[in-house]
Each structure stands twice: as C-alpha cells, then as structure tokens.
Amino acid sequence: MRVFICFEGYCEPFDVPADQTVGAMKHMIKEHFLVHFSDDKQVHQYLELSYGGAALQDTWALCDVGIRSGSALRCLIKSEQRPAMHVFNAVSGETLPIMGSEALLQMSVGRLKTVLSMQSGLPVSVFRLSTAANVQLYDCNQLRDYGIEVGSILRLDTWDGWVEFLRGCLLGHRPKVQSHLSDNKPVMRFQLQVALYIAACLGHLDLTGWLLESGVHGDEPVGVHPYRLWCHQTAHRDTRKCPIHMAAERNQLLVLKLFISRNPLTLACRDPEGRDLLKVALQQGHTDCVRYLASKLFSVVSLPGMSLPMRIYLQMKRWASLGQKRAASNRCQHISVAFKARMGNKLLVDGFNQPIMSSKCRKSVTKQSRGIKAKELQPLPLHIISKRTPPRLSSLLSVNPKSEDMHKEMQHDLKKGKGGLLEKVGDEDSISCRSRFLLPPVTQKSITMPLFDGASPKPSHFLTASLESFPSHCGRTPRENAIHCFITASAFTEKPWLKQLKIAQTLIKKRAHMA
C-alpha cells in the first residue's frame, strides 16, 4: 500500500506492506531524508510518527492502528533532555530522574537529598543514598568525590522495617500506618512526626487529622532518628523543616487550614532559612495559600476588653510559650541528659556501625531478631546438665487420686489394645489443630475420569487455560490489558469513537495472539 509522509514541508509517497512496523518505517524515512541527529549526550533526538493525533509506537504495525492506503502520516524530529542521573527509590519502587547537566556533579550530596525529598515527599532524615557498589554517600561530600558520572544510577534506602510504614504514609492509608508503628516509644514518636510531614506534603486530610488528634504538632520539625540524636549539630538542614512548611510549599490549602485552625501559633513558624509561611507561599507562587495566610496574618483578634492585631497576638503567645518551656527546663534541670540519650541506647556513627538503612521489610528484621534471641537461649550441653542434681518436687506436689485412676485405666486399655481414650484425645487434638491452622483444599487431580470416544473438550476449558497463561506472557491480566489498549486507542483524538474502538480491538487481538 502507498502512504504519504509529511516531513519539514515535504510530502513524499512510500510503498510499504500493510504489516510494516512503525520502527522500520522510521528507518526508511531516516535514509530517504538523510536525517542526522545531534551528538550531544545530554540531548536525545528521535523521529516521531503521528497519525490521527496520536504518536505511533515502534512495535505497532500500520494495519493495527487503522492506517490504510492513501493515509498521510506526520513525521517530526523530537528532542528531549536526558537526566543527569537516576535514583531508584526502594520505598515506592520508582526510578526518579534527576535533570541537569554535568555541572550537577559539582553539588553536594545534601543538596541532592533536598531535591529527592521534594520529588518523593520523604523527609531527608528517613533515607540514605548509595552507589551501585553499595557505597554510602554522606551529606558533606560532593557527588564527584565518589566518582559518579552522568547517567549513573543511585539507590535510595530507608531504615530497616520502615518500607511498609512509609508506603502507608505515601498512600495516606491510616490503618496501615497504625499497624506498622514501632514498639520502641522514641522511634514511634519519630515515625508519627514523619507521617505528619508526608501527609502534609501530599495532602492526606484523614491521616493528618488523626495525627493531630494523637498529639503530633504541625509546627515541630521532623528532626532525626533517635539513633542519630547525638550528632544533631551536623544533621541535614532540612531536618528542621516542619510539616506546616511542606503544606505551604506544596500548595496544600486544606491541610494548611487544618493546622492553623488547631493552633493559630503555627502562623509564626519559620523554616530553616528564616522564612514565615506567607513568604514561602509567595516564593512558590501559590495564590490560594497566599490569600488565606494574608487574611489570617492581617486580621484582628478579639479578646475580653480589647482587640489586638494578629501579629502582636502571635508574639505574645510565642513569648508565653517560651517562658513556659524555660520554666519547665529549670524545674527539670537536674534530670536533663545531654543529646537526650540514655545508657544502653543505640547510637550510629558514620563509617563505623553496620548500616541499618537497607530497606529490609519488617518480617525479615523480626526474623533476624528472633534468630538472635534463639541463639541466646540455646540449651546447655549434656555434660553440664548431667552434673546438676534434679530438683526434688515430690514433697511439693499433691497426688490426685482421680489422676491415678485415670492413669490405671489408660494402661489397662493399652494392654487390651482398645485405645479408646487415645482416640478421644487424638480427636480433640485434631479439632484444636484444625481451628488453628487452615488445611489446603482437597484436590481431585489424582482421580482419572473415563474418556468417551467422540467427546470434545468444552470451549470454556481452552478459554480458562489461555486466560491463566496470559499474565505470564504479557505481564498484565486480560482486564488490565484491555484497559491499556482502550487508553492507547483513545489517544487518536482525530478519529471517531467507533474507529478508536476498532483500533483497541485490533491491539487486544494482537496481544492475545502474541501471548
């Protein structure tokens, strides 16, 4: 069939077979028009064929998307900026692109963590970065110090046992967050503050409301893990960010209103750079948050017998709260501890301790802890046990005559071979075991069915077998594949709906034959 290619003001005919792929068509266009691409490693150039308002993929055949003889295709040279590097997020399973040039390698690891925190929504104190060779990156160093080049892939890991908890926070799923909280109280308090930070960043109102009711404050910084409290002076600057700062920075107006309605004093909260909430929203260009914060900051607070501007009222409340904290610290000065650390607490020293931020799931962490406890509780050797004299408990135990009669009856039944009591005990044990464990269903695979001459298998058998094998070949269920094909066909906006439906049916049939 003959199709026409429109490229840079020219329209040239091409005689191609109906089952020609788009990738082969691009190769023909490149040779016919003598297309040359740039040699810049940071800029990726490629040809794009479009038909009916949708870009065509290289693996498609022309007949699959309804291209017939006489159709006209548009050809363009597209350019896209390649990422300077990629970071694999072990929490969400996504690969985050880091855009920029080679000058990006001159920045520090701490700056890169700030960029990743804005992209992923995770605070900087819950993850670490490492190279492909599992070399940990520290905030004070630059990327070039580790030999990182353009196109490298880094890895983002979190604390062991935190993956499920952080996924629940990212999804805003409150029951999942509650079920994966730590049993250690200092770690649990840190987790709650992290959860409020993520909820404010992503706008999860339900999770934010529950955390505020639980006593977590939106104007308190996230801080660092309790294992790192001793080195808080060298911690990342963004650890002093509060959840309310993220709400203003991400334009989460409803979360911002919830914070301020619970505690108006959060209006005076400043970020590590000394900016108030209004300045943060102004610099990000969030007009809705700016209007709301301006209306609050320039309002008047009515008190019994007097009225005060909001700014003066916030200063008075701030002075009062500082005085209360100072008085409380003076009363408890004799029991205060440096760095808030106690004897026996775990401390992490960079470069000395074994890393416990490898994104291990909670089950594997608990299995390791159980294995350590099992090693501690190993039985004593036989030669030590034999030397010990067994304790004499006969004088402390009272003999029950009914138990003696029961024992005699059991021995009598065993001698006769009846075993009636044992059968009863076995039945009771089996019932208790069935109530505790779920037995696998009884299968009938070993039973051979008689074959009849001339009997053909049912069509549903072939359909069921093909549907079961489809996900292993395609990577998607039949329903997901149908939805994917319909979404792909809906990109042909210049075609009527029935034509889009026919294209989707063709793609589904082709994918089914390939599977």
N, C-alpha and C positions, 0 to 999 in steps of 0.2 A: 504494500500500500504506500501511497505518497502522502507525506506530511510536510508542513511548512514551518521553518524555524525563523523566528524574528529575533535578530541579534544586532544591536548597535545600529539601527536604522536600515538594516538589510533583511530581506525575506527570501530565503533560499529553500528550494524543494529538496527533499530527501526520500529516496525509495528504500523502504525498510520492511522487513517481515512484520506480521501482526504481533508475534510473540517476542519482539525485540525488547530488551530490558532498557530501562532509563539510563543505567550506568554505561552500557555500550553506546547508547545514543549520545551521551556526553562526550565519549571518546571520539566519535565521528565528528562532532561539532568542533572539538578542540583541534583536530587535524585539518579540518576544512577551513576554518577561520584563522588558523595559526595563532591560537591564544597562548600567551606567555604569562605566567604568574610571577609575583614578586618573590625574591629570595630571602626576605626578612623572616627570621624565625619567630618573631613576636606577632606577625600578621599572617593569618591563614586566609588564602584566597581559593575560591572554588566556583564551579559553574552550578547554576540553579535553573532547572526547567520547571515551568509552571503551566498549568492547564486548568481552565475553569476556576481560576482564583486560588488554587492550592499548589504548593510545591510538591514535586514528584520525588519519591524516594528511588534510590538506585536499584533496589531489588525488584521493583514493580515491572511488570510487562505492560506495554502500551495498550493492549486489548483489555487488561484487567480494570483499567480506570475509564473505560468507555471512549478511548481515542480511536477514531475511525479514519478512513482515507479522506484526505482533504482538510483535516484538522490543522489548526495553527497553534504552535507552542511558542512561548516566550522564553528566551534564554538571557540570563544576566550573570555578570561576574560579581560575586559577593565577597566581602572582606569582613573578617571578624578578628578581634584582638584575642590572642591566646593568653590564658592565665600564666602568670609568672611561676606559680606552683599550685599544687593541690594539697588539701588536708583531708584525710579520711577521719570522719567523726565516728568513733566506736560506739557512741551512745545512740545516735539515730541511724547509723549505717549509711549515711550520705557522704559524698565526696564534695567538699566545698572548694570552689575555685578562688584563688587569690589573684586579683587582677593587678597589673602593674608592669613596669619594665625591669631591666636589670638593676636599676637603682634601688629596687625594693630589697635587694640582698644587703644593702647598707644599713637597714633599720634593725633595731634591737628585737630580741625575742619578746620582751614585754610589750612592745608596740604591736607586734603580730598577734599576741594574745588578746589585746584590746579589739583588734579588727575581728578576730574569730568570735569573741564574746558578743559583738554586735550582730554577727551573722547567725550564730547558733542560738542566742538567747541564754547561754550558760554563763554564770559568773566566773571570773578568772581564777578563783580560788578552788574550783572543783575539777579542774583538768590540768594536764601537763602535755607538753609537746615532745615528740621524739622523732628521730630519723628512721629510715628504713632499716638501719643496722641496730635499732633499739638504743640509740644514744640520746639521753635526755637533754633537752635544751633549757638553759637557765635564763631568767629574765634579764640579767645584767649583761649578757653577751650579745654579739651581733650574729646574724644568720651566716655571714661569710666565715665566721670563726669555726663553723662546723663543716665547711666545705660544701654547703648547699648551693646547687646550681639552678638555673632556670629550667623549669619542668619537673623539679623534684617533687616527690610525694611524701608529706609528713603525716604523722599519726597523732590523733587527739585521744587521750585516755583519761579516764576518771578513776575515782577511788574504787577499790575492790568491794563488790557488793552493792554498788550505787547505781548500776545500769538500769535496773527495773524502777528504782525510785525516780531517777531523772527522766526516764521515759514517761512515767505517770505525770510528772510535773509539766513536761512539754505538751502532753495531751490535755492537761487540765483535769485529769481523772482523779477525783478526791479519794475514793476508796482504795485505789492502787497506791496512792501516796501514803495513806494511813497504814496500809498493810506492810509497807517496806521501810518504815521508820526504824532506826537503830534502837537497841535496848540500852545502849550507853547514853545517859542523860545529856552530858555535854555535846556529844555528837548529834543527838536528836535535836537539841536546840539549834545547832548549826544547820541541820537539814531543814528545819522549819523556816529559818531565815532565807536559805537558798530557794526553797519552794515559793516563798512570797516574792522573791526577786524575779523568778521565772514567770510566775503568774502575772505580775505587774508588767513585765516585758511583753508578754503575749496576749494579755487582756482576758485572762480566765477569771471571770467575776465570782463564780461559785467557789473556786479554790481560794481566792483572795478573801472573801467574806469569812470562810471557815478559819483561815489562818489568823485573821484579825480577832475573831472571837476566841481563839486559842491563846491569845496574849502576845502574838508577834506584832511588832511595831513597824510601820512603814517608813519611819524616819530614822531607823537604826541601820548602820552599814552592815553588809553581809559578813565582813571580816574573813578570817582564815579558819582552817580546820583546827580543832583543839590540839592535834599533834604538832601544829606549827605555831602555837601561841608564843613560844619562847623567842621566835625570830620575827615578831610582828613589825619591828622597825625597818626591816629590809623587804617587807611584803610589797606586792604589786600595788600601785597607786589606786587602781580601780577596786580594790577590796574595801575602800572607804565609801564606795557608792551605795546609796540607799535604794530600796525598791521604788520609792516615790520619784526618784530621779529618772529611773527607767520608764516609768509611766509617762512622764512629761517628755522624755526624749523619743519615745515610740508612738506618741500621739494617742495614748490610751485614755481618752477623756473620762469614760465611765469609771475606770479604776482610780483615776485621779480624784474624781468627785467622792468616791467611797473613802479614800484615805483622808481627805480634808474634812468630810462630814464626821468621821470618827474622832479626829484630833485636829483642830484648826492650827495647832502649833507646828504642824508639818509644813505650813506655808513658809516658815522661816528657815527650813532645812537647806543647807548648801552642800554642793558636791565637792569633790577633792580639789577642783580648780577655783573654788570660792564663788560659784555662780548660784543664784537662787533659782527657783522653779520657773519664774517668769522669763528670766534671761535664757535658760535652757530651751524653753519652748520658742522664744523669739529666734534664737540662732538656728533652730531646726526648721523654722517656718511653719509651725503648726498653728494655724489661725484659731481653731476652735479652742485649743488649750490656752492660747494667749488671751482670748476674750474672757474665758472663765476665770483664769488666775488674776487678770486685771480687775475684774468685777469684785473679786474677793479681797484683793490687797488694798483697793481704794474704797472699800466700804466702811461703814461706821458701826461699831459695836455698842449696843445699848446696855448699860449697867444700871443698877439701882441708884438713882440720883444723879447720874452723869452719863455722858456719851464720849467715846474715845475712837480715834481713827484706828483702823485695823493694825497698822504698822506699830503704833505705840502700844497697843494691847498685846501684840506678839512679843515686843521687847520686855514688857512687864512679866508676861508668862515665862519667858525664857530666863529672866533673872531669878524668878521664884523657883523654877525647876533646878537651876544651877545651885542655888542656895540649899535646896533640899538634898541634892546629891552630895554637896560638900559637907553638910552636917552629918549625913549618913556615913560618909567616908571617915569623918573624925571619930564617930562613935565606934566604928569597926576597925580602927587603925591598928589595934593590937592583934587582930587576926588576919590582916591582909597579907597576901602572898605575892611575891614578885612574879610577873608574867602570868598570873592566875594558874600556875602549875603546881601540882602536889606530888608528894613522894609516891613513886610507883606508876605515875602516868607515862604514857608512851610519848617519846619525842623523836622527831625526824630531823636528821642533819643531812644537808645536801652532799651527795657524793660518798656517804658513809653507810647509811642504812640501806637495806634492800628495798627497792621501790614497791610500794603497795598501791600504785595507781596504774594497774594494767587492765582495767575494765573487766575484771572477772565477775561472773554472775554471783548472786548471793548464795546459791546452792553449793557451788564449788568452794566458796570461802567457808561455809559452815562444815562441809565435809573435811576440809583441812583442819579446822579447829577440833572436830571430833576425833580425827586421827591423832592429833597431838595429845588429847585427853586420854585416848586409849593407850598410847604409849606410856603415859604417866601411871596408869592404873593396871599395868601388866601384873600377872600373878607371880608370886615368889617362887624361886626354884624348889624342886622337890627335896633336896638335901637340907634346905633350911626349914621346910615345913615338917620334915620327919623329926628334927631335933626338938621342935616345940611340943610340949605336952598338951593334949587336947583339954579344953576346959570341962570341968565336971558340972553338968547341969542337971543331973538326975535328982538332986535334992531340991532343985528349984521348980521342977515340973511336976504337976499333979496328974496322976494317971486317971483317965476317964474310963469307967467300966464299960460304957457303951462302945467306946472305940475298940476295946479289947474284943468284945463280942463281934463287932463288925469285921475285925481282922481275922478272927477264927472262921467266920462264915465265908470270907473270901478264900482262905486257904482250903476249906472244905470243898468249895465249888471248883477250885482249880484242880484238886485231886480227882474229883469226879469228871472233870472235863466239861462242866457246864458253861462256866464263864458268863453267867447271866449278868452279874454285876459289872464285869468288864465291858460287856456290850452296852450297858446303860451309860457307863462313864464315857465310852467311846462316842456314843450318840450325842451326849451333852457337849463333849469337846468339839465334835464336828459342827454342831449347831452354833457354838460360840465362834468357831473359826469362820464359818460362813457369814456370820454377822459382821466380822471384822474385815474380811478380805472378799473382793469381788472375783469370782471364778470366771474363767473365759467361757464364752458360749460354746455349746456342743455343736460341732461341725459334722456334716454328713458327707464329707468328701470321700471317706473310705467306702461308702456304700455304692456299689455299682448298680446302675439302673439297666434294665433289659433294653436291648436295641431292637427296633422294629424295622423291617425292610420297607423301603419307600418312604420312611418318615424323615422329613426335612427339619432341621432346627428352626426355631422361631426367629423371625426378623429382629425381635427385641434383644435376642442374645447377641447378635452382631452389633447392634446399636450400643448395648451396655459395655461390651468389650472395647469398642472404639472410643467411647467416652472415658473409660477408665485409663486408657493408654494415651489419651490426648494431652493431659498436663505434662507427662514425662517428656514428650517430644516438643511441645510448643512453649512450655513454661507458664502457661495460663490455663485456667479452666475454660470449658466451652462458653460459659456465660461471659466471663471476662474477655475472652477473645471476640465474642460478638459485639460487646460494648466498645471494645477498642476499634474494631472495624467500622462501626457506625460513627464513632467520633472522627476517625480518619476521613470517612466519606463526607462528613458534614463540612469539611474544610473546602470543598468545591462549591463555594458560595455562588458562583455564576451559573450553576446548574440547578434545574428544578429539583424538588424534593424526591420525586419518583426516580429521577436519574441518580441522585445520591444513594437512594435505597438499592438500586440495581448494582452500583459500584460496591456498596458494602456487601451485598450477597456474593458478588464475584470474589472479593477478598476473603470472605469466610470459606467459600468452597476451595479456593486455592490453598489456604492454610490447613484445611481438613485433609486435602489430598497429600500435602507435604508431611503431615503428621502420620 
